[in-house]
Amino acid sequence: MNKQDDLAQKLQPIIDWADENQIYTIPRNIKELSQLEWLGLVFREDDQSTDIPDSIGNLHKLKDISITDWELTSIPDSIGNLIQLEELDLKGNKLIVLPESIGNLTQLDRVCLSKNKLITLPESIGNLTQLEILYLSENNLTELPESFCNLCRLGWLNLSKNNLIELPKSLGNLSKLYELDLSENNLIKLPESFGNLTQLRRLYLSGNNFTELPEWLDNLSDLWVLDISKNNLTELPENFGNRGHLGVLDLSGNNLTELPDSLGNLSKLRKLNLSGNNFTKLPEWLGNFSELHQLNLSRTNLTKLPEWLGNLSELYELNLSGNNFTELPEWLGNFSELGELNLSENKLTELPEWLGNLSELYVLNLSETNLTELPEWLGNLSELGELNLSGNNFTELPEWLGNLSELGELNLSGNNFTELPEWLDNLSNVGVLDISKNNLTELPENFGNRGQLGVLDLSGNNLTELPDSLGNLGRLKTLNLSKNNLTELPESFGNLIGLSELNLSENKLTELPESLGNLDELCKLDLSGNNLTKLPKSLESLSELEWIDLRGNQLKEIPKWLDEMDCEVVI
């Protein structure tokens, strides 16, 4: 047998595998296949597979493999023959273990194994000494092999969302680490050797079980981002503010009642999150953070804001939601650069006039604030792009709101509207509109003139019918009409050809229009909780449909064509 025949014999199984799984990115020509340097396979409904043939080890020229979301449960040992491999991406599969032979791939510099089911790593992983990026998030790892310490060039390591209880001391030898993510594990403490990671710039420890911070944190003088949110911290060490380079600090979701004065030394701080703690007052030195851009004080049990907070002249984003404010201080109107303001879930009954001075405001959240009316000067916020008025007691809204011509998102859910205001027609840029959980009984005939809408939520009202003009919303991607009293849909519904998600659950529909079969882009369809006795045959043309819910209807039988469609049917 000559070399050519031998090569053909080795590679033919790959071609057969590609044919069987309809993988068109793999060359069918033996010579071309033997020179393949990149193999990329992304999940599709019609080509999922659960294994890779052993013969893949004969593709000796491969430098990059990307097989994502493919339901893979194992990797053949022969992968260890691909010694020129530099990048390996197998995220979103179902791998439980890796073959020891992976340690032969000593040229690897980037590996992504996130979103698998790995319970352990082979000791041979320590041979991958050229590795610079390693992503292992969202697996089931409980420990790391000691050989991990050999990955001396590693700069980015993501171990988040595993089941790690402790880490080996040798991890402190990874002196080139730039970013380390250990969030959402079960860690109680970290080894002192981590103090050797002096090049670390980003450290994420969120969602663990730390009750105190280790002293070695003082050694990380270059640290820029520190996230220790969602732990069990009750206090911070007195010297915590010695980390002069810190630019982003997240302390949210702990049990802190006060902060050490040294924190006032963090003069370069740009983002500070203190939400979800138990402060009753804030320290005065917070007013020294002259370069602070984002401040989150939500759910901190505050009842009033200190005046010195007005010194934060560079503030762009301020979150005060979920506190006990009944009024707001006038100096907040001096934040001329403020672009995002969240005042939701407070006990405000009226808004101060100075709010109209925030001319740069782009996002304003006033949800669940007990408001019953809005002041006219709110219409001066000409740059406003997102406005949330949900969960209040509005029965009607003033006409001047129609002057907010830049508005792209408007949330009016959970109020007491019985009809829609005419000025809504003026908001020609609104792409997301939520009017759910009101008392609407009908929509105006011209409702479908809002051709720019991409997301529309009308759920939880008392609608009995829909206007024909609804079919003019050609850009609509998501439509929620659940929990109304609809008995039929207009034939024009079939014109919503861009729709990908449609929720019609908990209505009183007895039949569906045939035109529904025109919704070529539809992926999710919820018909549960209606009075349907049959489905239109036109639905079998919905080739993109991935999921349909038919529970709680009066269907006499499930049509055969539905069984033949490649989608999940919930009955």
N, C-alpha and C positions, 0 to 999 in steps of 0.2 A: 504493500500500500504506500503510495507516494504521499508527500507532505500535504498536497492539496486535498487528497481524498481523506487523509487523517483529520485535517481541519474541518472539512465538511461534516464528517461523522461526529465531531465534538460539538459543532455549533447547530446542527440540524434540530436537536431537541428544543433549542431556544426559538427557532422559527416555528416549530410545531406548537409550542406554548403560546407564541404570539398569535398564531392563526386561531387557536382554540379560544383565546380570550379576546380576540378582535383588537389586538394592540397594533395600531398602524404606525407608531413611531419607531418600531424596530425594523431595520432593513431586512429584506428577504434575500438579498444578494450576499453570499458567503464572504466574499472579499471585503465588501463594504461593512458587513457586520463585524468582521475581525478587527477592523480599524476603529470601531465605535469608542468614543471618548466620553459621551454623556448619555445616560439612560434616565429618562424622566417619565414617570407614570403617575397620573393623578386620577383619583377615584371617579368613575362614571357608573351610572346604574347598570349599564350593559357590559361592563368589562371588569367587574370586581373579581378578585381571585384571592385564594388563601395561602398560596405557596409560590415559591420561585424555584425554577428547576436548578438542580445541582450544576448543570452545564454553564450557568452564569459565570462560574469560576474560570471559564476559558476565554472570557472577554478581557484579555490581559491589558488592553490599552485604556480601559475605563479609568477616568479620573473623577467622575462626578456621578453619583447615583441619587435620584430623588424619587422615592416610591411612597407617596403619602395617601392616607385615608383609603387603604386597600384591603383592610381586614386581614393583613398578614399575621399569622400566628407563630411563624418561625422563619429563621434565615438559615440557608444551607451552610455547612462548614466550608464549602468551597469558596465562600466569599473571601476567605483568608488568602486566596491565590491572587487577588486583585491588588498587588503590592504598589501599583501606581495611583491608587485611589487617594484623592485629596479632600473630597467632600462627600458626606453620607447623610442623607435626610430621609428618615423613616417615620416621621411623626404621624400620629393619628391611626396607628395600626393596633394590633392586639398581641404584641410580643410580650412574652413572659420572661424569657431568658435570651441571652446572646451567646453565640458559640465562642469558645475559647480562641478560635482561629482569628477572631477580630483583632487580636493583639498583633497579628502579622502586618496589619495595615499601618505601617509606621510613618507613611507620608500624609496621613490624615491631619488636616488642620481645622476642619469644621465638622461637627457631628450634632445632628438633631434627632433625639429619640423621645421627644415630648409626646404626651397623650397616648401612651401605650399602657401595658400592665406589668411592667418589669418589677420583679420582686427582689432581684439581686443582680449584681454586675460581676462579670468574670474577673479574676485576679489579673488576667492578661491585659486588661484595659490600661494598666500602668505602663505598657510598652509604647503607648501612643504619645511619645514625648514631643512630637511636633504640634500637638493639639493646642489651638488657641481659643476655640469656642466650643463649649459643650452644653447642650440643652437637654435636661432630663426631667423637666417639670411634668406634673400630672401622671405620675406612675405610682407604684406601690412599694417603693424602696423603704426598707427599715434600717439599713446600714450601708456603709460604703467600704469597699476593700481597702486594706492598708496601702496597696500599690498606688492608690490615687495620688499619693504624695509625689510620685514620679512625673506627674504632668506639669513639668516645671515651666512650660511656656503658656500655660493656661491664663487667659485674660478675662474671659466671660464664662461664668459658671452659674447655671440656673437649676436649682434643686427644689423649686417651689412645688407645693401641692403633692408631697409624698407623705410617708409615715415615719419619717426620721425622728428618733428619740435622742440620739447622741451622735456626735461626729468624731472621727479619729483625730488625735492630737497632730498627726502628721500632716493634716490639711493646712496647718500653719506654714508649711514649707512652700506653698504655692505663692511665692513672693511677687509674681508678676500679675496677680489677680487685680483687675480693674473694677469689675462688677460682680457681686455675689448676691444671689437671690435665694434665701432660705425660708421665704414666707410660707405660711399655711402648712407647717409640719407640727410635730409634737415636742419640740425642743424646750428644755427647761433651762439649760445653760450651754455655753460654748466654751471650748478649751482655751486656756490662756495663751496658747501658741498662736491664736488668731491675731494677737498683738503684733506679730511679725509681718502682717499683710499691709505694709506701710504704703503700698501704691494703690490701695483700695480707694476708689472714688465714689462708688455707689454700693450701699449695703441695705438689703431689704430683709427685715426680721418680722414682718407683720404676721399676725395670726398664729403665734406660738404660745407658750405658757411661761414666759419670762416674768419673774416677780421683781427682779432688780437688774440693773445694767452692770456689765463687767467692767472692772477697772482698766483693762487693756484697751478699751475704746479710746483712751487718752493718747495712745500711740499712733492712732490713725489720723495723722495731722493733715492729710490731703483729702479727707472725706468731704464730699460735696452734697451727697444725698444720703439721708439716714431715715429709714422708715421703721419705727418700732410700734406701729399702731396695732390695735386689737390684741394686746397682751394683758397681763395682770399687774402692771406697774402701779404702785401707790405713791412713789416719790422718785425724784431724780437726784443723783449725787450732787453735792454742793459745787463741785468743780466742772459740772457738765458744760458750762459755757466756755471752757477753754478750747473748744473745737472751732477756732476762729475762721476756718475756711468753709464752714457749713453754709450751704445755700438753700437746701430744701430739708425741712424737718417735719415729720409726721408723727405726732404723739396721740392721735385720735384713738378712741375706743379703749382707754385704760381707766384707772380709778384714781387719777391724780386730783388732788384738791388744791395744791399750790405748786408754784414753780420756783426754783432757786434763783437768787438775784444774778448769779453768774451768767444766766441765759441772756441777759442784756448785753453781753459782750459779743454776741453773734451778729456783728455789724454788716456782714455780707448776705444775711438771710433774705431770700427772695420769696419763698413759699413757707407758710407756717400753718399747720393743721392741728388745732387743739380740740376738735369736736368730740362729743361723747365722753367728756370727763365731768368732774363734779366741782367745778370752780364756782365760788359765789362772788368773787371779785378778781380782777386782773391786776398784775403787778405794774407799777408805773413805768418801769423801764421798757415795756412793750412799745411805748411811744418813741423810743430811740431808733427803731428799725426804719430808717428813712428810705431804704431801698426796697422795702417789702412790696411785692406785687399781688400776692394772694394771701388772704387771711380767712381761715375757717374757724368760727366760734360757735358753730351750730351745736345744739343740745348740750350746753355747758351749764345750765341752770342759772344763767345770768338774768338779772331783772333790770339792770341799767348799764349803760356804757360810760366809762370814765372819759372826761373831756380831753385828756392828753392823747387819746387815740386819734384825735383829729390831726396830729402831727404826721401821720402816715400819708404824706402828700402824693406818693407814687403808686398808691393802691389802685389796682385794676379790678380785682375780684374780691368781694366781701360777702361771706355767708354768715348770716345771723339767725338762721332758721331754728325752729324747735326750742326757743327759749321762752321767757315769760315777760317779754316786753309789752307794755301797754302804750308806750309812747317812745319816740325816737328823738335824740338830741339834735338841735338845729345845726351844729357844726358839721354833721354828716354831709350837709349840702356843699361843703368846701372841697369835697373829693372830686375835683374837676376831671381827673383822669379815669374815674370809675367806669368800667364797662359792663360788669356783672354784679348784680345785687340781689341776694336771696333773703327775703323777709318772711318766708312762709312759716306756718305753724307758730305764730305768735298770737298775742291777744290785742292786736291793734283794732280799733273800731273806726279810725279815720287816719288819713295820711297827711303828714306835715307838708306845707307848701314848698319848703326848700327842695323837696324831691324833684321839682320841676327844673332846678338849676343844673342837674346832672346831665348836661347836654350830650355827653359821649356814651351814655348808657345804651348798651346793646341787648342785654338780658335782664329782665326784671321778673322776679317770682314773688307774687303776692298771694299765693294759694293758702287756704285755711287760716285766714287772718281775721275772720269775723267782720269783714267789710260789708257794708250794705250799699254804699255808693262811692263813686270815684270823683275826685276834684277835677275841674276843667283844665287846670294847668298841666295835667298829665299828658295832654295832647301836644305839649311843646317838646316832648322827647322824640324828636324827629328821626334819630338814628336807631330807635328801638327795633330790634329784629326778632326777639322772642319775648312774649308776654304770657305769663301764667296767672290766671284769675280763678283757678278751680277751687272748689270746696268752700265757697263763700255763700252769701245770702242774697246774691243779686237776682232781681226779677227783670230788670232791664238795664241796658247800658247806654251811656250818652252818645249822641251822634258824632261828637268831635273825635271819638276814637277812630273814626274812619279816616282821620288825617294822618294816621301813622302808616304812611305809604311804604315804608321799608320793612314792615312786619312780615316775617317769613313763617313764624310758628305762633299759633294762638290757641291757648287752652282755656276753655270756658266750662269744663266739666264740673258736675256736682254743684250746680246752682239751681235756681228756680225759674228758668226761662220757659215761657209757654210758646214763644215765637221768636224767630230770628230777626235781628234788626236790619233795616235796609242798608245801613252804612257798610255792612259786610261786603257789599258789591265794590266798594272803593278800594278794598285791600287786595289789589291785583297781584301782589307778590306772595300771598300766603300759600305755602306748600303743605303745611301740616295744620290741620284743624280738628280739634277735639271738642265736641259739644255733647259728650256722653253724660248720662245721669242727670238729665234735666226733665222737663215736663212737656216737651215738644209733641204736638199731635199731628203736625203737618209741616212740610217744607214748601217754601215759595216756588212757584212755577219756574222762575228763572234761576233756581239754585245751581243748575248745571252750567251756568255761565262762568263759573270759577275754574276755567280750564287748566290752571296751573297747579291744582291740588294733586299731591302725590299720596298723602295719607289723610284719611277721613274716618273719624270715629263718631258714630251716631247711636251707639249702644245705650241701653237703659233709658229709653224715652218711651213715648206712647204713640209712635207712628203707626198708622194703619195702611198707608199707601205712600208711594214715592212718585215724584213727578217724572214725566218722560225725559225731561232735560237732563236727568242724572246721567243718561247715556253719553252726554257730551264731555264728561270728565275723562278724556282720553289718556291723560298722564297718570291717572290713579293707579297706585301700586298696591295699597292696602286699604280695605274697606271693611269696617265693623258695623253691622246692623243688628247685632244680637240683642236679645231682651227687649223687643218691641212687640207690636201686635199686627205685624204684616201678614196679610192673607194671600197676597200675590205680588209678583214683581213685574215691572213694565218690560215689554219686549226689547226696548232700547238698552236693557242691561247688557245685551250681547255686544254693544259697541265699546265696552270697557276692556279693550283688547290688551291693555298694558297691565291688567290686574294680576298680581301674583298671590295675594292672600285675600280670601273672602270669608267672612264670618256671618252666617245667617241663623245661628242657633237661637233657640228659645223664642221663636215666633209662632205664627199660626198658619204657616204655608201648607197648602194642600197639593200644589203642583209647582213646577218650575218651567220657565219658558224654554223652548227649544234653542233660542238664541244663546243660551248659556254655553253651548258647545263652541261658540266663537272665541272664548277666552283662552287663546292659545298659550298664554304665559302663566296660567293659573297653576300654582304649586300646592296650595293648601285650601281646602274647602270644608267648612264646618256647617253641616245641615242638621245637627242634633237638636232634639227637643222641638220638632215640628209635627205636622199631621200628614206628611207625605205618604202616599200609597204606592207611588211608582216614581222612577227617575226617567228623565228624557233620554232617549237613545243617543242624542247628540253629544252627551257627556263623554262617550267613548273616544271622541276626537281630541280630548284634553291630554295631549301627549306628554306635557310637563308635570302632570299631577303626581305628587308624591304622597299625599295624605288626604283622606276624606273620612269624616265622622258622620255616621248615619244613625247613631243611637237615639232612642226615644222617638221613633217615627212609627208609622203603621204600614211599613213595606210588607207586601205579601211574600215577596221573594227578592233575593239579591240577583240582579241580572247577570247572566253568564259573561257578558262582555266586560263587566267590572272585575271578574276573576282573572281575566286575561290581561288587564292593565297592570303595569309595573308600579303599583302604588300600595301604600298601607291603608287598609280598610278597617275602620273601627265600627263594630256593630254590637 
